[in-house]
Every structure is written in C-alpha cells, then in structure tokens.
C-alpha cells in the first residue's frame, strides 16, 4: 500500500505543529508568569501566532491555551473570552497590513476592550456573577494585553533584525 501526500499537506502539517508548540509555550508561560488576574504571555503568544500563522491559528492557539488554563488550573471562562477576540483582531489586522504594530493594536483593542466588554454578560450568564458595569473587566484585561503585546512587538523586532523571522514565515507560506 502506497501513501501519497498532497503538496499542501506538508505546509498544513508544519503549521499545525507550530501551533501546537505555540499553544504549549503559551500555556506554560501563562501558568508560570501570572500577575494578579493577568496572564501577559497569553497575549504575547496571541501576537506571535497572529504574525506567524494568521488569524485562524491565533484563535485556535488562544482557545486551546485558555481551555487548558480552565481545565488544569481552575480558571473561569475569562481565560478563553479574554484571549480569542484579541488573537482574531491581531491576526486580521496583521494580514491586512503586514505590520507588527497593527497586530499589537489588534491584540490590545481586541482583548483590552472587546473581550473585556463581552466577558461581563458571559460571567453573569454562566457564573451568576453580578458584574457592576459592562466595562468592569477593562482595567484587568487592558494592562495585561498592553504588556504582552508590547513584549511580542519587541521580540518580533529583535528577531526580524536577524532575518530569521522572514525566512521562517517564508517557509510557512511555501
């Protein structure tokens, strides 16, 4: 029996493998480096994944990282809602502009504002928590997303200077 591999499947397998590694790194660093109610490395990896793999993979990595944090660490649904919107917006803005700062802005707005606003009714509905205002989570989500996104930007700029990043991204697009 002979197995044939389509030419696009190598690229897909490579992207899925990288997404798996990024999920593991995101979960590990988000579990170790936790500031009070903040996981800045989740946002760091949202931006990195958005740049390397695009919006769909960024959403997947954010969702899996949040899900692992919920299941293994007992975090509430905020672990997911606080990550997926930023990852999606970071990926979309990067894809549209090919600019790291656009990905950073997408992460900050998507997580720091949109996710924070969406999380209030979800917490009320799922956990029966009386959230005082729709903007209640913004002071928690915004600093973490700003910190993580800026770290990602600094990392991307440092790595871009070595030409390793452009070569790596080029290999992913083959």
C-alpha positions in Angstrom: 0.0 0.0 0.0 1.4 3.4 -1.0 0.6 6.6 0.8 0.6 9.7 -1.3 0.9 13.2 0.2 -0.6 16.2 -1.4 1.8 19.1 -1.8 -0.2 21.4 0.5 -0.3 18.9 3.4 3.3 19.4 4.3 2.6 23.1 4.8 -0.5 22.4 6.8 1.3 19.8 9.0 4.1 22.3 9.6 1.5 25.0 10.6 -0.4 22.7 12.9 2.9 21.5 14.5 4.0 25.1 15.1 0.5 26.0 16.5 0.9 23.0 18.9 4.3 24.2 20.1 3.0 27.8 20.5 0.0 26.5 22.5 2.3 24.6 24.8 4.6 27.6 25.3 1.6 29.9 25.8 0.1 27.6 28.4 3.4 27.1 30.2 4.4 30.7 30.4 0.9 31.8 31.2 0.9 29.4 34.1 4.2 30.4 35.5 4.2 34.1 35.0 0.9 35.2 36.4 0.4 38.7 37.8 -2.7 39.3 39.9 -5.6 38.4 37.5 -3.3 38.8 34.4 -1.6 36.5 32.1 0.5 38.7 29.8 2.2 35.8 28.0 -1.1 34.7 26.6 -1.3 38.0 24.8 2.4 37.7 23.8 1.7 34.4 22.1 -1.5 35.8 20.5 0.5 38.3 18.6 3.3 35.9 17.8 0.8 33.3 16.4 -1.1 36.0 14.5 2.1 37.1 12.8 3.4 33.6 12.1 0.3 31.7 11.2 -2.6 34.1 10.8 -6.0 34.8 12.5 -7.5 31.3 12.4 -4.4 29.7 14.1 -4.2 32.6 16.5 -7.8 32.0 17.6 -7.1 28.3 17.9 -4.0 28.7 20.0 -5.8 31.3 22.2 -8.8 29.0 22.6 -6.7 25.9 23.5 -4.4 27.9 25.9 -7.5 29.3 27.6 -9.2 25.9 27.7 -6.1 24.3 29.2 -5.9 27.0 31.9 -9.6 26.4 32.7 -9.3 22.6 32.9 -5.9 22.3 34.5 -5.8 25.5 36.7 -9.5 26.0 37.5 -9.6 29.4 35.7 -13.1 30.7 34.8 -14.3 31.2 31.2 -12.4 34.5 31.2 -9.3 32.5 30.2 -10.9 32.0 26.8 -13.0 35.1 26.4 -10.1 37.2 27.4 -7.9 35.9 24.6 -9.8 34.9 21.4 -11.0 38.4 20.4 -7.5 39.8 20.7 -6.0 36.9 18.8 -8.6 37.3 16.0 -8.2 41.0 15.6 -4.4 40.8 15.8 -4.4 38.2 13.1 -6.8 40.1 10.9 -5.0 43.4 11.2 -1.6 41.8 10.6 -2.9 40.0 7.5 -4.4 43.3 6.1 -1.3 45.5 6.8 1.7 43.1 7.2 2.7 45.4 10.1 3.7 44.2 13.6 2.2 47.3 15.2 -1.2 46.5 13.6 -1.1 43.1 15.3 -0.2 44.7 18.6 -3.1 47.2 18.3 -5.4 44.4 17.4 -4.4 42.4 20.4 -4.8 45.4 22.7 -8.2 46.6 21.3 -9.5 43.0 20.9 -8.6 41.8 24.3 -8.3 45.0 26.4 -11.7 46.4 25.2 -13.8 44.0 23.2 -13.1 40.9 25.2 -13.5 42.8 28.4 -16.9 44.1 27.4 -18.0 40.7 26.1 -16.9 38.9 29.2 -19.2 40.8 31.6 -22.5 39.3 30.3 -20.9 35.9 29.9 -19.8 35.9 33.5 -23.3 37.0 34.6 -24.9 34.3 32.5 -22.6 31.4 33.2 -21.4 32.0 36.7 -24.3 34.2 38.0 -21.7 36.8 39.0 -23.2 40.3 39.4 -20.8 42.4 37.3 -21.4 46.0 38.2 -20.7 47.5 34.7 -20.2 46.3 31.2 -16.7 47.8 31.3 -15.8 46.2 34.6 -13.1 43.9 33.2 -11.3 46.6 31.1 -8.9 47.6 34.0 -7.9 43.9 34.3 -7.6 43.0 30.6 -6.1 46.1 29.2 -2.8 46.2 31.2 -2.2 42.5 30.6 -2.8 42.8 26.8 -0.7 46.0 26.6 2.2 44.4 28.4 2.1 41.1 26.5 1.6 42.8 23.1 4.5 45.2 23.6 6.7 42.3 24.7 5.7 40.5 21.5 6.5 43.6 19.4 9.9 43.9 20.9 10.6 40.2 20.4 9.4 40.3 16.7 11.5 43.4 16.0 14.6 41.8 17.6 14.1 38.6 15.7 13.2 40.4 12.4 16.6 42.1 12.6 18.3 38.7 12.2 16.3 37.8 9.1 15.3 34.5 10.8 11.7 35.6 11.1 11.2 36.4 7.4 12.9 33.2 6.4 10.7 31.3 8.8 7.5 32.9 7.6 8.5 32.4 4.0 8.9 28.6 4.7 5.4 28.6 6.2 3.9 30.1 3.1 5.6 27.5 0.7 
